Amino acid sequence: MSKSTPAPSDTPFQKLENQLCFPIYAVSRMLTKAYQPYLQALDLTYPQYLVFMLLWEHTELTVKELGEKLLLDSGTLTPLLKRMEQKQWLSRRRDPRDERSVIISLLPAGRAMQQQACHIPQQMLEKLAMTPAKFEALRLQLQTLLTQLA
């Protein structure tokens, strides 16, 4: 069969163009890529930016809380947090009430990063050419889907 000849499909739902998963996957990759120029200027990766957003909102969180909010396991999160600690953006310390728990707190350089990154949401909104209302409607739809899948 040549590459240009489509294979017969038993159902329209077996076609990539009719899937929900692929556009969400592709949009996720493209959206993360769109953040890169803004984040690279600050020497940040996208996952580091997500950690910062949570820590700017909450003064400190445990690794477990960060993982739950970011849907990341500690095996993924721990190396990321270690790199951020090496850059003196945050500190990691054992919770004195529970030695198994590690508390993550911002250091002054991490708090200062908030001012440096404050332009990113507006730049992304402009890049997406979306009104704040359309952006919020889409965000709510995706949050609903995420909640249903969790």
C-alpha positions, 0 to 999 in steps of 0.5 A: 500500500502506498503512503498516499493511499488511505487504509480502509477504516471501520469507523470514523472514530478510528481516524486521527482527525476525529480524535480529541486526544491528538489536538489536545496533545498537539496544542499542549506541545505547541503552547509549551513551545510558544512559552520558550522565548519568554522563559529562555530569557529568564533561564527557566524551563516550562516546568520550573515556571509552573513551580514558580507560579505555585510558589508565588501563590503559596509561600511554601508547599510540600513536594507532595502538594506541588506534585498533586497540583502539577500532576507530577510524581516526586521522581520527576519533581525532585530533580527539577527542584534540586536544579532550582535549589542550585540556582538559589531560587528555592530551598528544600527542607525536611518538615520538622513535624514529619521527616518524610515530608520536604517543604519547598520555599522561595528564596529572595532570587525566586521571589524576584523572579516573579517581577521578571516573569510578570509580563509572560501571561499578557504576552501569551494572551496576545500571542494567542490572539484571544480575548480574556473572555475566550481565554477564560471560557477555554480554560474552564472547559479544559479544567472541566475535562481535566477534572473528569479525567482525574 
